[in-house]
Amino acid sequence: MIKLYHAQRTRSIRIVWLLEELSIPYELASVAFNPPRYSFEQNTPAGKFPVIEDGALMMFESGAILEYLIEKYGNGRLAPAIGSPERGPYLQWVHFAEATALPPIGDLTRHTILLPEAARLPKVAEDGRVRAINALNVVERALGGKQYLVGDEFSGADIMMGYFLMAARMLGVVGTAHPNVGAYWERLAARPGLQTALTL
């Protein structure tokens, strides 16, 4: 059985959500989140969230875990087939969500919430807000006429992006300028898998 080290409001929400969507049995190891000054300071085998153990395998990095679990346990669900026309856009959005969209949210969070007030840099926080809005603008355009990032099929890319949107909403970054994103979030928030992930 897969063991997931999890803390609320962290990227491990993505993996709980994915496991629920795929109906994969798992053991949840809830760990208290330590507001970090640096990286790798959490009480998990890798010092961060999420971490899974699948037999002898230990993995961290939410995007890598998502791809691994879908490949091993998905049976064709939640990802377009390799070589299909949708595969490239799917991979693009999986990686955009973590590599491009989420870093500015991290800067904004660190310099408005996590760091001691004396260490916060307002210019870094504001820069993070602008960069996050720019990422939202890209998603807003991409969702024009579509239910999900890869057409009308929910996929792992939406799980990855959903966490970014959750964090952006909590920080007040998503607004009326992004109606497609707002409607998309409502579709994601209605999924039982995400609802379960948000309660654990």
C-alpha positions as CSV (number, residue, x, y, z in Angstrom):
1,M,0.0,0.0,0.0
2,I,1.2,3.5,-0.8
3,K,2.1,5.6,2.2
4,L,1.7,9.4,1.8
5,Y,3.3,11.9,4.2
6,H,0.8,14.8,4.2
7,A,0.2,18.2,5.7
8,Q,-2.8,20.4,5.0
9,R,-2.3,23.3,2.6
10,T,0.8,21.8,1.2
11,R,1.4,20.2,-2.3
12,S,0.5,16.9,-0.8
13,I,-3.1,17.8,-1.3
14,R,-2.4,17.1,-5.0
15,I,-1.4,13.5,-4.2
16,V,-4.4,12.8,-1.8
17,W,-6.6,14.2,-4.6
18,L,-5.0,12.0,-7.2
19,L,-5.1,8.8,-5.0
20,E,-8.8,9.5,-4.4
21,E,-9.5,10.0,-8.2
22,L,-7.8,6.8,-9.0
23,S,-9.3,4.9,-6.1
24,I,-5.9,3.7,-5.0
25,P,-5.7,2.4,-1.4
26,Y,-3.2,4.5,0.7
27,E,-2.0,5.1,4.2
28,L,-2.0,8.7,5.2
29,A,0.8,9.8,7.6
30,S,-0.2,13.2,8.8
31,V,2.7,15.4,9.8
32,A,2.6,18.8,11.3
33,F,3.8,21.6,8.9
34,N,6.8,23.6,10.2
35,P,6.8,27.1,8.7
36,P,10.2,26.9,7.0
37,R,12.9,29.5,6.7
38,Y,14.7,27.4,4.1
39,S,14.0,24.1,2.3
40,F,13.9,20.5,3.5
41,E,12.9,21.3,7.0
42,Q,9.8,19.1,7.4
43,N,9.6,15.9,9.4
44,T,9.3,13.5,6.5
45,P,11.8,11.1,4.9
46,A,12.7,13.8,2.4
47,G,12.3,16.9,4.6
48,K,9.5,18.2,2.4
49,F,5.9,17.5,1.3
50,P,4.7,15.4,-0.4
51,V,6.6,12.2,0.1
52,I,5.3,8.7,-0.9
53,E,6.6,5.3,-0.1
54,D,5.5,2.6,-2.5
55,G,7.2,-0.6,-1.3
56,A,11.0,0.1,-1.4
57,L,10.5,3.2,-3.4
58,M,10.6,6.6,-1.8
59,M,9.7,9.7,-3.9
60,F,9.2,13.4,-3.4
61,E,8.2,16.2,-5.9
62,S,4.5,16.3,-6.5
63,G,4.7,16.4,-10.3
64,A,7.0,13.4,-10.4
65,I,4.8,11.5,-8.0
66,L,1.7,12.3,-10.0
67,E,3.3,11.1,-13.3
68,Y,4.6,8.0,-11.6
69,L,1.2,7.0,-10.0
70,I,-0.8,7.7,-13.1
71,E,1.7,5.6,-15.2
72,K,1.8,2.7,-12.7
73,Y,-1.8,2.6,-11.4
74,G,-3.9,4.8,-13.8
75,N,-4.8,2.1,-16.3
76,G,-5.2,4.8,-19.0
77,R,-7.0,7.3,-16.7
78,L,-6.1,10.9,-16.1
79,A,-3.4,11.2,-18.8
80,P,-3.6,11.2,-22.6
81,A,-1.8,8.2,-24.2
82,I,1.8,8.6,-25.1
83,G,2.0,9.7,-28.7
84,S,-1.5,11.1,-28.8
85,P,-2.0,14.8,-29.9
86,E,-3.1,15.7,-26.4
87,R,0.0,14.3,-24.7
88,G,2.2,17.4,-25.3
89,P,-0.3,19.9,-24.0
90,Y,-0.9,17.7,-21.0
91,L,2.8,17.5,-20.1
92,Q,3.1,21.3,-20.7
93,W,0.3,22.1,-18.1
94,V,1.6,19.5,-15.6
95,H,4.9,21.3,-15.5
96,F,3.7,24.8,-16.0
97,A,1.6,24.5,-12.8
98,E,4.7,23.7,-10.7
99,A,7.6,25.3,-12.5
100,T,6.0,28.6,-13.6
101,A,2.7,29.3,-11.8
102,L,3.6,28.2,-8.3
103,P,7.0,29.9,-7.6
104,P,5.6,33.4,-7.4
105,I,2.9,32.2,-5.0
106,G,5.8,30.8,-2.9
107,D,7.5,34.3,-2.9
108,L,4.2,36.0,-2.0
109,T,3.6,33.5,0.8
110,R,7.1,33.8,2.3
111,H,7.1,37.5,2.3
112,T,3.6,38.1,3.6
113,I,3.0,35.1,6.0
114,L,5.9,32.7,6.6
115,L,8.9,34.9,7.3
116,P,9.3,37.0,10.5
117,E,8.0,40.5,9.7
118,A,11.4,42.0,9.9
119,A,12.7,39.7,7.2
120,R,9.8,40.3,4.8
121,L,10.5,42.2,1.6
122,P,7.4,44.0,0.2
123,K,8.9,44.3,-3.2
124,V,9.5,40.6,-3.5
125,A,5.9,40.0,-2.4
126,E,4.5,42.5,-4.9
127,D,6.7,41.0,-7.7
128,G,5.3,37.5,-6.8
129,R,1.7,38.9,-7.0
130,V,2.4,40.3,-10.5
131,R,4.0,37.1,-11.7
132,A,1.1,35.0,-10.3
133,I,-1.4,37.2,-12.1
134,N,0.5,36.8,-15.3
135,A,0.4,33.1,-14.9
136,L,-3.3,33.3,-14.3
137,N,-3.7,35.3,-17.5
138,V,-2.1,32.4,-19.4
139,V,-4.5,29.9,-17.9
140,E,-7.5,32.2,-18.5
141,R,-6.7,32.4,-22.2
142,A,-6.1,28.6,-22.4
143,L,-9.4,27.8,-20.8
144,G,-11.4,29.8,-23.4
145,G,-14.1,27.4,-24.7
146,K,-12.8,24.4,-22.7
147,Q,-13.9,22.7,-19.5
148,Y,-10.4,21.5,-18.5
149,L,-6.8,22.3,-19.5
150,V,-6.7,19.4,-22.0
151,G,-10.1,19.8,-23.7
152,D,-13.1,18.4,-22.0
153,E,-11.4,15.6,-20.1
154,F,-10.3,16.0,-16.5
155,S,-6.6,15.0,-16.1
156,G,-3.6,15.0,-13.9
157,A,-2.8,18.5,-15.3
158,D,-5.9,19.8,-13.6
159,I,-4.9,18.3,-10.3
160,M,-1.5,20.1,-10.6
161,M,-3.1,23.4,-11.6
162,G,-5.9,23.1,-9.0
163,Y,-3.4,23.4,-6.2
164,F,-2.0,26.6,-7.7
165,L,-5.5,28.0,-8.0
166,M,-6.3,27.1,-4.4
167,A,-3.2,28.9,-3.1
168,A,-3.8,31.9,-5.4
169,R,-7.4,32.2,-4.2
170,M,-6.3,32.0,-0.5
171,L,-3.9,34.9,-1.2
172,G,-6.5,37.0,-3.0
173,V,-4.7,36.8,-6.3
174,V,-7.7,35.4,-8.4
175,G,-10.3,38.1,-9.2
176,T,-13.0,39.1,-11.6
177,A,-10.4,39.5,-14.4
178,H,-10.3,35.7,-14.7
179,P,-13.9,34.5,-15.3
180,N,-12.7,31.3,-17.1
181,V,-10.4,30.5,-14.2
182,G,-13.2,31.1,-11.7
183,A,-15.6,28.7,-13.5
184,Y,-12.8,26.2,-13.9
185,W,-12.1,26.3,-10.2
186,E,-15.8,25.7,-9.4
187,R,-15.6,22.5,-11.5
188,L,-12.5,21.4,-9.7
189,A,-13.9,22.2,-6.3
190,A,-17.0,20.1,-7.0
191,R,-14.9,16.9,-7.4
192,P,-15.3,14.5,-4.5
193,G,-11.6,13.7,-4.6
194,L,-10.6,17.3,-3.9
195,Q,-13.2,17.7,-1.3
196,T,-11.8,14.7,0.5
197,A,-8.3,16.0,0.2
198,L,-9.2,19.3,1.8
199,T,-10.7,17.5,4.9
200,L,-7.7,15.2,5.7
